[in-house]
Amino acid sequence: MRSPIRYVLVLLVSCLVGALGIVAPAHGAAPKAGPAPQIVVPPNVTAGVAVFDRQTGQFTEQLNTAMQFRSASLVKLLLVLDFLWNRGPTYDIPAADRTRLDVMLQRSDDAAASHYWSTLGGSAVINRMVPRLGLQNTAPPPSTHPGFWGYVAISAADVVRIYRYILDQAPAQVRDYIMGNLHAAKRCGTDGFDQYMGIPSSFNRPWAIKQGWSGMSSGGCTSATLASLMGAKEPAVAPAVIGPMAVDLTREALHSTGTVGAGDRVIVAALTLNPDGTSYGAAYSRLNQLVRSLNVPGATKPAGTWFGTWGSGVRVRSGTNTGTSIVSELPAGVEVLVDCQVQGQTVNVPPYTNNWWAHLPLYPGYMTNIYVSSPGNQLPGVPTC
């Protein structure tokens, strides 16, 4: 027999639930969506990440945002801003400087950076730009290495501050000149390194980039057709202390920064350090994995499947035979995105023989399947072109 008191209580609770619009989940109903995916930081990688959506004025990702990294080529953003700072209302750039600045921004040219580091006063550039832009974690290189502009300390948060100044506060001529060059950044740096890691590998255009790398070799883009672009990066030295924090000058640094989306909607700064001895291809792949995991509103990702590769000096060609032109060379051991595969010239690399070629949409071009890390001549799950 049902208890009258219990019946009344159940009835009252039912009415209250209905009044509040509370609906009990049906048996077997899907659970509520969990938290957004976390930033994927590969093992043994130290990362500083900041992703800022200019449309909403909010950060969508933050990790170690104030941590100082050696800037490598990211300091070139400060060099060009310092050069343009007092050029007057017309911001006229002499032809020789325009040529030098263009290659510094588009191909991360070190000779140009050294020129401006010297002529603009070295560390004085940093001492001027820090208060101008309100930077909080940026400092000159250690006193033991005053000429090493790549050893300027910087953080992911400060990188975002730099881009926000360029995009939202700088005079229109300054903004358009710098961002125009960053949108036109080329795959191959003048030192022979492939600089399309991170942002360009993870998102479809439009994007703009300023990348940084230090302490590595075997950077791709080193075929005979690109030999004239070869140069040298600064050597790694023992760690030094800049200000209150120790800045690691030994582990291999690889950074991807810039904007993604129409109207430069989202600013992305991903700074990484890899264990000493890491190859460029491995660091490149790890940075790609990290950046692909980021929440970048409005961004779209290129279609295809990621595969590892093996071998060094692997060439990407314009067609499916070894007589076609060389598009680029892969950093040794780097991951590649494949969207389709097609039969072409039979290639023999003992003990392997294969006539299948993978299409790499990010280059774009083709590479023999021999150098793709996958069993069998055809790649599993990849359609034919």
N, C-alpha and C positions, 0 to 999 in steps of 0.2 A: 504494500500500500504506500502510495506517494505521500511524503510528509507535506502538510499544507504550508508550513513555514519555509521549507526548502523550495517548494514550488513557487512561492511568492518571490523569494530571493532570485531564483533563476529567471523569472519573468522580468524582474526589475533590471537585472544585468543585461538581458537580451534587449530590452528597450533602450537602455543607455548606449549599448554598442551600436544599435541601429541609428540612434540620434546623432552619434558622433561620426557616422559614416565609416566605422571600422568593419572591415570584411575579413573574416578568417580565411587563410589560404586553403584552397581545395586540396584534397588528398592527391599527392603526386605532382603538385604544381612546381614549376621551375623556381629555384631559389632566387632571391634578389641578386642583382649584379654586384659583384665584389668591388673592391677598390681598383682604381686604374692600375695598369701594369707598372711595375717599378722600373727604374733605370737599370739597364743591364750593363754592369761593369764587369768585363772579362776578368778571370783570375789573374792575380799578380799585377793588375793595372791600377794606378792611382789616377783618379779623375776629379776634375772640377767642372761643373756643368751649370749653365744658366740659360733658360729659354724664356724669352719675354715676348708676349703678344701685344703689339702696339695698338691693336684694335680694341682690346679690352683694358689695356693698361695693367695687366697682371702677368706674373710669372707662372708658367705651367710646369716648369721643372727647376729644381734647385738642389745642388749637391756640392758641398765644399766650395761654396761660391767665393769665399774670401781667401782661400788657400792660394799662396803664391807659387807660380811656376816660372821658369825662365821663358821669356816671351818668344824666343827664336824670331821668326819674321813678323810676328804680330806687331812688333815695335814700329814697323814701317807705316802703320796707320798714324802713329804719333809724329813720325818724321814728316809725312806729307802735310799733316795739319799744322805743324809748327812752321813749315815753309810757307804755307798759304796765309798764316794768321794775320800778318800786317801788310798785305799786298794792295791794300786800298780798295775802293769801291768797285773797280773793274776786275780785280783779280786776274790781271794779265799774267800769263806764264810765258817766259821766254822760250823760244823754240827748243833750245838745247835742254832746258829743264823739263819741258813737256815730254820730250822723247825719253829722258832719263826716268822721270816719274811714272810715265806710262808703263815702261818695262818693269819698274820696281813693283807696281801694283798688280799688273797682269801676269807677270812671270816670276815674281818674287826675287828680282835681281839683287844679288848681294853687293855688287860693285856700286850700284846706285845708292844703296843704303849706306855703305861706307863713306861715299862721297858726302852725303847730307849729314851723317853723323859728325864728320870732320868739320865741314864748313859751317854747320849750325851750332857748333860748340859742344858736341858730345853729350855728356850727362846734363848739361844745362838745358837741353831739349826736354828731358824728363822733368827737371825741376820747374820748368815753365808750364808744361802741360798738365802736371798733377793738379795745381790749384785752378787752372783755367777750366778743366773738365770735372773737377770735384772727385778725382780718383782717390781711392782709399787704400789700395793694396799694391800700388805701382811705385817702383823705386829704381834708381840708376843701377848699373852693374857694380859688382863689388870693386873696392878700391884696388884690389890686386889685378883686375882685368878691365881697366877703364875704357879700352878701345873695343871691347866685345859688346856691341850693341845688342846681340842676341841674348845676352845674359841679363838684360833688364828684367826685373821682376814684375809680374802682372797676375791678375786673377780673372776668373770667369765673370765675376760681378763687374770688374772694371772694364772688361771687354764690352759688356752690354752698355755701360755708361758711355764708352767711346762711340759706339754705333748710334746710341740715342742722341748724342750731341750732333753727329754728322747728319742724321735723318731729320731731327726735329728742331735743332737750334742753329746749326751752321747756316751762313748765307747760301742762297739757292745755288750760286755758281760753284761754291765749294762742295756742297752736297752732290750736285749733278756730276761734277768732275770726278770726285772720288768714287761714287757709286757706279758711275758709268764704266770706270776701269774695273771695278770689282765684278760687275755683271759680265764683263768681257774677259775675265780671267781664263788663261789657257791651261790645257792639261799639263804641259811640260814646262817646268821652271827652267831658268837659264842655267841651273846647275845640273840639269838632267834628271831631276826628280819629278815623278808623277804626283801632281798636287790636287788630283780630283778625289781625294779620300774624304770620308765623313759626309758633309752636306751634299756634294755633287753625286756621290755614290748612293745616297739614301733617298733623295727626293727629286721629283721631276722639276724642270724649270717652270717658273722663273726663280732663280737664286743668284746670289752674289757671294763671293768668298774672299777671305784673306786667311791663308793657311800658314802653319809654322811647323818646322821640323829641325831637329838638331841631334847629332851624334850617331847617324846611321849612314850606311852606304847601300848599294844595290837598289837604287830608287826607281828603276824603270826608265823609259824615255832615253835609252842609251845606245840605240842603234846607230849605224854609220850615218844615216840620214840626219841624225840629231846630234852628232858629235860636237858640232860647233857650240852647242848649248852647255857643254860640260864646264864645271867649275869646282869649287871646294867650299865646304861648310866649315864652321869653326870647330876646332877639336874640343873634345870633352876634357874637363879638368876636375879636380877634387871639389866636393861641395864647399860652398862658402856661405857666410851669413850676411844677409841684407836686412838691416833694421831688426825688428824683433823676431823674425822668423828665418829658419834655415831654408834656403832655396837650393834644390837639388840640381847640380850642374853635371851630374854623372849619368843618371839613367836617361835612356833614349826618350826624347820629347816629341810628341806629335799632336798638333792642334788643328781643329777645324772650326772656323768662325765665319759668320756672315749673316745673310738674311734669306728667308724662304717665303715664297708666296707673292701674289700680286701686290704692288705698292710697297714691297719690302715689309710685309705685314709682321713677320716673326723674326726676332733676332735670336740667333743660336750661337752659343759659345761652349765648345767642348774641348777641354784641355786635358792631355793625358801624359803620363810617364810610364815607361815600360822597363822591365828588368834590364840591367846592363847586358849587352850582347844580343838583344832582340833585333831580328832582321827588319828591314823596312816593310817587307811584305806582311810579316806577322803583325807589326804595329798598325799598319794600314787596315788589315782585316779586323783587328780588335776595335779600332776607332769606328769603323763602319758598323760593327755590331752594336756598339754603344749608341751611336747616333740614330740608327734605325729603331731603337727602342724608345726614343724620346717622343713626348707628346707635343707635336708641332701643329697647332690648329690650321686647318685649311690646306695642309700640305698633302700631296699625293706621292705615292711611291711607284717606281718603275716596276713593270711586270716581269716576272721571270723567277728562276730558281738559282740560289747561290751555291757555288761549288768551290772547293779548294783546288789549287793547282800545284804542280811540282815542276822542278827545273828552273834554270835561270836563263835570262835572255830570250824568253818565249815571246815570239812576235805575234802581234795582232795585225791582220792584213785586210785589205779592202775587198778581197774575194777569197774563194775557196781553193786557191792553189798558191804554191810558193813563188809563182812568177808575178803575183799582184803586188801592189805597193804596200809598204809597211806603214800602218797607222801609228803604232807605238810598240813599246815593249812592256811586258808586265814586270812589276817588282817581284823578285823571287818569292814564290810561295804564297802569293796574294789570293784572296777569294775573288771570284768573278761572277757576275750575274749573266745567266744564259736564258734567252727567251725562246729560242728554237734551234734546231740542228738540221743540217743538210749534207747530202753526199757530195763530195768533190774529189780533188786529187788524192790519190793514195799516198800516204806518208809513211816512211819506214824509219823508225828509231829503235833499233834492236834492243830488246826482243819484241818490240811492238810494231804492228802494221795496222793502219786504220785509214779509211777513206771518209769518215764522218768529221764534220767541222761544226763547231759551236758558234752561234751568233751572239756577240756581246753587244747589247744595245747601248751601253753607256759609252762606247768608244766612238762611233760604232764600227764594228769590223768582225772578223772571223779568226778563230784559232783552231788548230787541229785538236780533236778530242783526245789525242794521245796524252796531252799534258794536263787534262782535267782529272782530278782525283776521283775516279769513279770506275767500278768494275764494268767490263764489257766495252764494246766499241761504241754503242749508242748510250746516251745518257738517260737514265730512268726518269719517266715522268715529264720529259721534255718533248714537245711536239715537233714535227718536221716543219721547216720553213716553207 
